[in-house]
C-alpha cells in the first residue's frame, strides 16, 4: 500500500513538472509578445523611429555615382533623423548580391536599399535567376536622382549628328563598332535599341566596364559608345569626344544645348531608395519626407549636378506605380538584344 501511495505521489510530481515545462515556452512567448508590442506599435505608427542607426546597403562598389549619391543623402539625413545613417557597400554579381541581402533583411525600418536602375529592373531579365523579386520583396520609398546617357563618337568619326551616324552605318553595314561596359549593360542595350529603331547594322564590342569602353573610343580604337553623363562629359568638354545627342525625349538641364535622340531612345538611368517588403508604411512615409527635404537643399542640387545627375520629385506611390512597366520594358529590350548572363 505504501508503495502504491509513493508511486501515485511521484506520478503527480512528474505531471506537475511536465505541465510546468510545457507551460514555460508559452509563458516566455507571451512575455516576449508583451515586450515587443510597444516596439511594433511604435514602428506601425512611425512614432519615435528611428531609435538606432540606419543602414543604407549599396549593391555597387564604393566611388560610383550610386555610392556617392547614397552617401550624400545619408549625411544629410543624420541631422534630421537624429541617428547615424551608415552606407554599406555589398558589391557583387552586378548588384544582385546586395539587393538579395536587403530582400532578406528584417522589415524593421533600419535596413534600406539604394540602388541603380540597371541592377533593379534589368538584372531580373538578364539573369536566369536573381536572389530577389523586384515587386514582392521591396517597398519603394522614392527615386533619388536621374542621370542621362549620351551618344558620343571619336572626333575623327565623320558623323556630326544622329542622322549622319545612321547614314554612315547604312552605307557601311556591319563595319561600325560600338563599345559598351559589357553584355546586358545599359549602354549595350541602348546600342541595340538604336539598331532596331533605325534599322542599321552596328557591331557590339563589350568591355569590362564603362571607363574602358570610353577610353578606347577616345583613343580611336572604336568609333561609338553610349556613356553616362558624368562618365563621358569630361571628354566632351575637352574635345576628346563629340556628343551626338542625349538619350531622352527632352533636353537635360545639365546641358540643354545637347540635342535629344527622341522618344525611341529615351532612356534615363535612375537611382532609387527601397525598404524590405513589410516595412510599416508610416516609417516609409517618414523616411520619404526626410529624404525629400534633404534633396531640396540647394547644396544637394549642386552636388548632384557635379555627378551628372538631377534630383527627382517622387513619392512612394508614384515610384511603385512605374516599376511594373519598367520591368516589362527592359524584359522586352533584353529579349530583343539576345543578351543573357547565366
C-alpha positions, -999 to +999 in steps of 0.1 A: +000+000+000+028+024+009+044+015-024+013+024-043+009+058-025+046+066-032+041+058-069+010+080-071+029+108-054+058+105-078+034+104-108+017+136-095+051+153-091+061+144-127+028+156-140+033+190-123+069+191-136+059+182-172+030+206-171+053+234-159+078+225-186+052+227-213+039+260-200+073+277-198+077+282-236+042+296-237+048+319-208+081+331-224+064+336-258+037+357-241+062+377-222+082+384-255+050+395-272+042+419-243+078+434-245+077+436-284+042+452-285+054+488-278+081+484-305+057+470-330+032+497-322+059+524-325+070+512-359+034+509-371+027+545-362+061+559-373+064+571-336+099+577-323+115+559-352+144+558-356+159+550-322+192+535-335+215+537-366+201+531-400+219+512-428+218+520-465+230+490-485+246+499-518+250+469-541+278+485-561+314+493-553+325+525-535+331+555-556+304+551-583+276+575-588+251+554-568+275+552-539+282+589-539+245+597-540+237+573-512+265+589-490+253+624-498+217+616-488+229+596-457+249+626-445+220+649-449+197+626-430+217+623-399+207+658-386+170+655-395+166+619-382+189+623-352+206+589-359+237+578-379+230+566-414+256+540-424+264+532-460+274+496-465+287+485-499+278+450-508+290+447-544+289+415-564+271+397-592+263+430-609+243+443-579+224+410-572+244+402-540+235+434-520+200+436-534+193+400-523+207+408-489+182+436-483+154+415-497+161+390-468+165+417-442+141+424-413+114+449-422+121+468-390+129+502-406+166+500-401+179+485-434+173+500-468+185+496-504+199+524-525+204+510-560+209+519-596+181+513-621+200+488-642+206+464-612+170+465-602+150+465-635+174+449-660+190+422-639+158+402-635+156+399-673+193+394-679+200+366-654+182+333-654+178+336-616+182+366-592+180+364-554+151+388-552+117+396-566+117+434-575+079+436-569+072+413-539+104+417-519+106+455-516+085+486-507+095+516-529+104+547-509+113+571-537+135+579-567+165+599-556+180+612-589+182+605-626+213+606-649+211+610-687+231+589-712+249+605-741+257+591-776+293+600-783+318+594-811+355+598-816+362+633-831+377+618-862+345+599-870+327+617-898+292+618-882+282+651-866+247+641-855+225+611-852+212+613-888+247+613-901+257+583-879+227+563-892+235+572-928+271+562-924+262+529-907+238+521-936+265+529-961+289+506-942+268+477-929+285+457-901+315+479-902+306+504-874+316+492-840+302+505-807+317+499-773+298+490-741+305+483-705+296+446-710+268+423-722+234+435-708+246+468-695+226+499-702+249+512-729+248+478-746+210+478-746+210+514-759+231+503-788+207+475-796+177+499-793+194+522-818+200+494-842+163+483-840+148+518-842+169+530-871+173+496-888+210+498-890+238+472-886+262+480-857+288+456-842+287+454-804+321+452-786+318+446-749+344+458-724+349+452-687+334+485-675+322+518-689+356+536-683+375+511-705+349+515-733+350+553-732+388+553-731+391+532-763+367+554-781+388+584-771+418+566-784+401+558-817+401+521-813+363+521-818+342+550-831+310+550-810+296+544-775+268+554-752+280+567-718+266+582-686+267+619-684+294+620-657+314+593-674+318+609-708+311+646-704+346+655-693+359+640-726+333+660-745+343+692-727+380+687-735+373+679-772+383+642-769+348+630-777+320+645-798+285+643-784+257+635-809+228+636-785+212+628-752+192+596-748+160+614-739+129+630-755+135+663-738+167+684-732+186+678-700+190+707-676+226+696-671+234+706-707+203+719-725+223+727-757+227+689-765+201+677-790+178+649-779+178+615-796+140+612-794+113+591-778+125+557-791+159+562-774+146+580-743+164+561-715+173+576-682+193+559-655+178+564-621+188+558-585+162+547-560+156+540-523+138+508-513+127+492-480+122+455-474+086+444-480+065+447-449+082+478-435+055+498-418+041+525-442+044+553-416+082+546-414+084+546-452+065+579-453+086+595-426+118+585-444+104+597-477+097+631-463+131+634-446+149+625-479+127+648-499+138+677-476+175+667-480+172+666-518+155+700-519+185+718-504+205+739-529+238+724-519+224+689-527+213+700-561+248+713-568+264+681-556+242+660-578+250+683-608+287+676-603+278+639-606+259+645-638+226+638-621+193+656-613+170+652-583+135+637-588+101+647-574+089+612-564+065+596-539+064+560-527+031+556-547+044+571-579+077+551-577+057+519-571+034+526-600+062+529-625+081+497-617+059+471-634+061+490-667+098+495-663+104+458-657+083+447-687+100+473-709+135+461-701+125+424-703+115+430-739+146+450-747+169+423-732+150+396-752+154+416-784+191+421-777+197+384-771+218+393-740+219+370-710+241+361-681+237+326-665 
